Amino acid sequence: MIWTNFFNRSDDLSLLVLSAYDGQLVALSVLIAIAAAVLSLHVVGVAQRAVDARLRSIAVTSGALVLGVGVWSMHFIGMLALRLCATVSYDLPLTLASVLPGLFAAWVALRLLIGTEVSNRQLAVSGVLVGAGIGAMHYLGSPRFQCNNWRYAKLALARGWCW
């Protein structure tokens, strides 16, 4: 069975990773995600009502910035909320660069949603694009999460936490 090698059935408690979450940071992360979603959808409504193409473009761009940075912030604050038994650091330039796929995906998705009649297909494509942007952001940013404890890092690598 392929799954039997994935799960550790050992009784050795030293293999467990000690961790905890900071509840306040988790709550902040959720609030940021909700605020970014609500604000970006509001901006889509503004863009739909705009008669000037330039104002519509500004509205979509600002909505994409809110949504992209909001999703990135939610994920990053969620990562900061995890307290581990190892020293953790981040490669700042590459961590900041991980916001770019989310920004691009949000911009394309919001461009699809500013028409006067939005079809179910447009909604589905927009959702898939935002999901792909989040996935790309995750896989670009997660390897920048650096752990000093190699024994822990091997387990975390398997779960996608450290590189």
C-alpha positions in Angstrom: 0.0 0.0 0.0 1.3 3.4 -1.0 -0.3 5.2 2.0 1.3 3.0 4.7 4.7 4.6 4.1 3.2 8.1 4.4 1.8 7.8 7.9 4.2 7.2 10.9 3.0 4.3 13.0 5.9 4.5 15.4 5.3 4.8 19.2 8.5 6.9 19.4 7.1 10.2 20.7 10.4 12.0 19.8 9.2 12.0 16.2 6.3 14.2 17.1 6.6 17.9 16.2 5.7 20.3 19.0 3.7 23.1 17.7 0.9 25.4 18.7 -1.1 28.2 17.0 -1.5 31.8 18.2 -5.3 32.2 18.2 -5.1 35.9 17.9 -3.0 35.7 14.7 -5.4 33.1 13.3 -8.4 35.3 14.0 -6.5 38.3 12.3 -5.8 36.1 9.3 -9.5 35.1 8.9 -10.6 38.8 9.3 -8.1 39.9 6.7 -9.3 37.3 4.2 -13.0 38.3 4.8 -12.2 42.0 4.4 -10.2 41.5 1.3 -12.9 39.4 -0.3 -15.7 41.8 0.6 -13.8 44.9 -0.5 -12.6 43.3 -3.8 -16.2 42.3 -4.7 -17.4 45.8 -3.8 -14.8 47.2 -6.2 -16.0 44.8 -8.9 -19.4 46.4 -8.5 -17.9 49.9 -8.8 -16.0 48.8 -12.0 -19.3 47.4 -13.5 -21.0 50.8 -13.0 -18.1 52.9 -14.2 -18.7 54.5 -17.6 -15.1 55.6 -18.2 -12.8 52.7 -19.3 -9.9 54.3 -17.4 -11.9 54.4 -14.1 -12.9 50.8 -14.7 -9.3 49.8 -15.2 -8.3 51.6 -12.0 -11.1 49.9 -10.1 -10.1 46.4 -11.3 -6.5 47.0 -10.6 -7.2 48.3 -7.1 -9.5 45.3 -6.5 -6.9 42.9 -7.6 -4.3 44.6 -5.3 -6.8 44.2 -2.4 -7.6 40.6 -3.2 -4.1 39.5 -4.0 -2.4 41.2 -1.1 -5.3 40.1 1.2 -5.0 36.5 0.3 -1.2 36.6 0.6 -1.4 38.4 4.0 -3.9 35.8 5.2 -1.6 32.9 4.3 1.5 34.6 5.6 -0.1 35.6 8.9 -1.4 32.1 9.2 2.1 30.8 8.8 3.3 33.3 11.5 0.6 32.0 13.8 2.2 28.5 13.9 4.7 28.3 16.8 7.2 25.5 16.2 9.9 23.9 18.3 12.5 25.0 15.7 13.9 28.4 14.7 12.1 29.6 11.6 13.2 32.4 9.2 12.0 33.6 5.9 13.9 34.7 2.7 12.4 38.2 2.6 12.8 39.1 -1.1 11.5 35.7 -2.3 8.7 35.7 0.2 7.6 39.1 -0.9 7.8 37.9 -4.6 5.3 35.1 -3.8 2.5 37.7 -3.8 2.9 38.2 -7.6 1.0 35.0 -8.8 -1.9 36.0 -6.5 -2.0 39.5 -7.8 -2.0 38.4 -11.4 -4.6 35.8 -10.9 -6.8 38.2 -9.0 -6.5 40.8 -11.8 -7.4 38.4 -14.5 -10.3 37.0 -12.5 -11.7 40.4 -11.7 -11.4 41.4 -15.3 -13.7 38.5 -16.2 -16.3 39.6 -13.6 -16.8 43.3 -14.6 -19.2 42.6 -17.5 -22.8 43.6 -17.2 -23.9 39.9 -17.5 -21.6 37.4 -15.7 -22.1 33.8 -16.7 -21.7 30.8 -14.6 -18.7 29.9 -16.8 -17.0 33.2 -16.0 -17.6 32.7 -12.3 -16.1 29.2 -12.5 -13.1 30.4 -14.5 -12.5 33.3 -12.1 -12.6 30.9 -9.1 -10.2 28.5 -10.8 -7.8 31.3 -11.7 -7.8 32.7 -8.1 -7.3 29.1 -6.8 -4.4 28.6 -9.2 -2.9 31.9 -8.1 -3.2 30.9 -4.5 -1.5 27.5 -5.3 1.3 29.2 -7.2 1.7 31.7 -4.3 1.9 28.8 -1.8 4.5 26.8 -3.8 6.6 29.9 -4.5 6.5 31.1 -0.9 6.6 27.9 1.2 10.1 26.9 0.2 11.3 30.3 1.6 10.2 29.1 5.0 13.6 28.0 6.5 14.0 25.7 9.6 17.1 25.2 11.6 16.3 21.7 12.9 17.1 19.2 10.2 15.2 16.3 11.9 12.1 18.5 12.0 12.8 19.9 8.5 12.7 16.4 7.0 9.2 15.9 8.3 8.2 19.4 7.4 9.5 18.9 3.8 7.1 16.0 3.4 4.3 18.2 4.5 5.4 21.2 2.4 6.3 23.5 5.4 10.1 23.9 4.9 12.5 23.7 2.0 
